[in-house]
């Protein structure tokens, strides 16, 4: 499905362009592998924080505007 989205333009109706003119199938596979690795590392860090009783997410300031 990742290839269908990135190369085939499956989500073009939602505003995600196809990149078949810029990326090769191997480049897309490399990007996909990188994203999976990043997700695994992020999840491992989250589980470690959870085991330590620390918050997973840090508070983010909210900007309130009257405009």
Secondary structure, DSSP 8 states (H G I E B T S, - for coil): -HHHHHTT-TTGGGT----TTT--HHHHHHHHHHHHHHHHHHHHHHHHHHHTT--SS----------
